[in-house]
Amino acid sequence: MRGSISVLGATVAALLALLALATADAGRLLAASARADTAADAAALAAAPATFPPLGRPTPVAEARRMAASNGARLVGCDCPVTAGWRPRTVEVTVVVTVTSPFFGPVEVPGRARAEFDPVSWLGAGRSARRLRR
């Protein structure tokens, strides 16, 4: 009977350790999700004004890629139409943050955001690029 208590104690300790690892892993994935969303927001806001050629900025994709990388993400998609017109335009970017999980190995956590640029507002009062609700 004394030996079975030791086995039970070791089993409980192992389960608690596994639960702690799983909780830490879930936290790591949630943090990566927040970082991916932040990187996507920043990339979309950087790409939006670059869709207006008269501003003389680099391409929207280059701006989005640069901003995603500076936030620890990788740009995987950019719907960034370049037009010299004066109508508002919307860009949508998708980024991924790669995180290593002890249970699943490398995991790519996606983030997606949209932003709008209105050249007319940019020239006058108001915000020129703004984050849109998902």
MORAJO-V576869 format. One record per residue. N is the residue number from 0. RES is the residue in one letter. PHI is phi in whole degrees, 0 to 359 (none if undefined). PSI is psi as a letter, one per 30 degrees, with the letter a starting at -180 (none if undefined). Layout:
N/RES/PHI/PSI + N/RES/PHI/PSI
This chain:
0/M/none/e + 1/R/293/e + 2/G/293/e + 3/S/290/f + 4/I/294/e + 5/S/296/e + 6/V/295/e + 7/L/296/e + 8/G/296/e + 9/A/294/e + 10/T/294/e + 11/V/296/e + 12/A/298/e + 13/A/295/e + 14/L/295/e + 15/L/295/e + 16/A/295/e + 17/L/296/e + 18/L/297/e + 19/A/296/e + 20/L/296/e + 21/A/294/e + 22/T/294/e + 23/A/297/e + 24/D/295/e + 25/A/298/e + 26/G/297/e + 27/R/297/e + 28/L/291/e + 29/L/294/e + 30/A/295/e + 31/A/294/e + 32/S/295/e + 33/A/295/e + 34/R/295/e + 35/A/294/e + 36/D/296/e + 37/T/296/e + 38/A/296/e + 39/A/293/e + 40/D/300/e + 41/A/296/e + 42/A/294/e + 43/A/293/e + 44/L/293/e + 45/A/284/e + 46/A/283/e + 47/A/303/e + 48/P/294/f + 49/A/289/f + 50/T/282/f + 51/F/253/j + 52/P/306/e + 53/P/300/f + 54/L/285/f + 55/G/70/g + 56/R/272/l + 57/P/299/l + 58/T/298/l + 59/P/301/e + 60/V/295/e + 61/A/296/e + 62/E/296/e + 63/A/295/e + 64/R/297/e + 65/R/297/e + 66/M/288/e + 67/A/297/e + 68/A/297/e + 69/S/291/f + 70/N/253/g + 71/G/78/g + 72/A/233/l + 73/R/238/k + 74/L/287/k + 75/V/242/f + 76/G/200/k + 77/C/214/j + 78/D/265/i + 79/C/231/i + 80/P/289/k + 81/V/268/k + 82/T/211/k + 83/A/273/g + 84/G/292/l + 85/W/262/g + 86/R/282/l + 87/P/297/k + 88/R/225/l + 89/T/242/k + 90/V/246/l + 91/E/225/k + 92/V/237/l + 93/T/232/k + 94/V/232/l + 95/V/227/k + 96/V/246/k + 97/T/265/k + 98/V/231/k + 99/T/264/k + 100/S/255/k + 101/P/298/f + 102/F/269/e + 103/F/245/f + 104/G/78/a + 105/P/291/k + 106/V/235/k + 107/E/264/j + 108/V/261/k + 109/P/275/l + 110/G/220/k + 111/R/219/k + 112/A/208/l + 113/R/234/k + 114/A/216/l + 115/E/243/k + 116/F/236/k + 117/D/241/j + 118/P/302/e + 119/V/294/e + 120/S/295/e + 121/W/297/e + 122/L/285/f + 123/G/251/a + 124/A/282/k + 125/G/122/l + 126/R/272/k + 127/S/272/e + 128/A/228/k + 129/R/220/l + 130/R/282/k + 131/L/259/l + 132/R/296/k + 133/R/286/none
